[in-house]
Amino acid sequence: MTITFNELRKIKDSLPDGSMKKIANELNMSVETVRNYFGGSNYDDGETVGIHLEKGPNGGIVVLDDTTILDMAKDILERKGVS
């Protein structure tokens, strides 16, 4: 899947408090790994998770190898009433 970096960050920034931890717990990964998925860069405490960044307009393009984390974030936002 391809998404702009700004769109990805908007989704992350719209998540309610505790969402990163909830996603991490459900997927059995560190919170830092989930944050890295959304553009973070803490590789001491987290891992990379199949995102590829290409510079350009709107923060550039992000290619996601796996959309599981994104899908979970969108589901949380839908339940919160944010679209």
C-alpha positions as a Markdown table, in Angstrom:
| # | Residue | x | y | z |
|---|---|---|---|---|
| 1 | Met | 0.0 | 0.0 | 0.0 |
| 2 | Thr | 1.1 | 3.5 | -0.7 |
| 3 | Ile | 0.2 | 6.5 | 1.5 |
| 4 | Thr | 1.8 | 10.0 | 2.0 |
| 5 | Phe | 3.9 | 10.5 | 5.0 |
| 6 | Asn | 1.6 | 13.3 | 6.1 |
| 7 | Glu | -1.5 | 11.1 | 5.9 |
| 8 | Leu | 0.2 | 8.4 | 7.9 |
| 9 | Arg | 1.2 | 11.0 | 10.6 |
| 10 | Lys | -2.3 | 12.4 | 10.6 |
| 11 | Ile | -3.7 | 9.0 | 11.4 |
| 12 | Lys | -1.1 | 8.5 | 14.2 |
| 13 | Asp | -1.8 | 11.9 | 15.7 |
| 14 | Ser | -5.6 | 11.3 | 15.7 |
| 15 | Leu | -5.3 | 8.1 | 17.8 |
| 16 | Pro | -6.5 | 8.4 | 21.3 |
| 17 | Asp | -4.0 | 8.1 | 24.2 |
| 18 | Gly | -3.0 | 4.5 | 24.8 |
| 19 | Ser | -3.7 | 3.3 | 21.2 |
| 20 | Met | 0.0 | 2.6 | 20.4 |
| 21 | Lys | 0.3 | 0.4 | 23.5 |
| 22 | Lys | -3.0 | -1.4 | 22.6 |
| 23 | Ile | -1.8 | -2.1 | 19.1 |
| 24 | Ala | 1.6 | -3.2 | 20.3 |
| 25 | Asn | 0.1 | -5.6 | 22.9 |
| 26 | Glu | -2.3 | -7.1 | 20.4 |
| 27 | Leu | 0.5 | -7.7 | 17.9 |
| 28 | Asn | 3.0 | -8.8 | 20.6 |
| 29 | Met | 5.6 | -6.1 | 19.7 |
| 30 | Ser | 7.1 | -3.1 | 21.4 |
| 31 | Val | 5.4 | 0.3 | 21.5 |
| 32 | Glu | 8.5 | 1.8 | 19.8 |
| 33 | Thr | 8.1 | -0.6 | 16.9 |
| 34 | Val | 4.5 | 0.6 | 16.4 |
| 35 | Arg | 5.8 | 4.2 | 16.6 |
| 36 | Asn | 8.5 | 3.4 | 14.1 |
| 37 | Tyr | 5.7 | 2.2 | 11.7 |
| 38 | Phe | 4.2 | 5.7 | 11.9 |
| 39 | Gly | 7.5 | 7.4 | 11.1 |
| 40 | Gly | 9.4 | 7.2 | 14.3 |
| 41 | Ser | 13.1 | 6.3 | 14.4 |
| 42 | Asn | 13.9 | 4.7 | 17.7 |
| 43 | Tyr | 15.7 | 1.5 | 16.6 |
| 44 | Asp | 17.4 | 0.9 | 20.0 |
| 45 | Asp | 14.0 | 0.0 | 21.6 |
| 46 | Gly | 12.0 | -0.8 | 18.4 |
| 47 | Glu | 12.3 | -2.5 | 15.1 |
| 48 | Thr | 11.5 | -1.6 | 11.5 |
| 49 | Val | 8.3 | -3.0 | 10.2 |
| 50 | Gly | 8.3 | -2.9 | 6.5 |
| 51 | Ile | 7.9 | 0.8 | 5.7 |
| 52 | His | 9.8 | 2.4 | 2.8 |
| 53 | Leu | 10.1 | 6.2 | 2.6 |
| 54 | Glu | 10.6 | 8.2 | -0.5 |
| 55 | Lys | 11.0 | 12.0 | -0.3 |
| 56 | Gly | 8.5 | 14.2 | -2.0 |
| 57 | Pro | 5.5 | 16.5 | -1.6 |
| 58 | Asn | 3.3 | 16.0 | 1.5 |
| 59 | Gly | 6.2 | 14.6 | 3.5 |
| 60 | Gly | 6.9 | 12.1 | 0.7 |
| 61 | Ile | 5.5 | 8.7 | -0.1 |
| 62 | Val | 5.5 | 5.7 | 2.3 |
| 63 | Val | 5.1 | 2.2 | 0.9 |
| 64 | Leu | 3.8 | -0.3 | 3.5 |
| 65 | Asp | 4.6 | -4.0 | 3.1 |
| 66 | Asp | 2.0 | -4.9 | 5.7 |
| 67 | Thr | -1.0 | -2.8 | 6.6 |
| 68 | Thr | -2.0 | -4.7 | 9.8 |
| 69 | Ile | -0.9 | -1.8 | 12.2 |
| 70 | Leu | -2.5 | 0.8 | 9.9 |
| 71 | Asp | -5.7 | -1.2 | 9.7 |
| 72 | Met | -5.9 | -1.5 | 13.5 |
| 73 | Ala | -5.3 | 2.2 | 13.8 |
| 74 | Lys | -8.1 | 3.0 | 11.3 |
| 75 | Asp | -10.4 | 0.6 | 13.2 |
| 76 | Ile | -9.7 | 2.4 | 16.5 |
| 77 | Leu | -10.5 | 5.8 | 14.8 |
| 78 | Glu | -13.7 | 4.4 | 13.3 |
| 79 | Arg | -14.8 | 3.2 | 16.7 |
| 80 | Lys | -13.9 | 6.7 | 18.1 |
| 81 | Gly | -16.0 | 8.3 | 15.3 |
| 82 | Val | -13.1 | 9.9 | 13.4 |
| 83 | Ser | -12.8 | 9.4 | 9.7 |
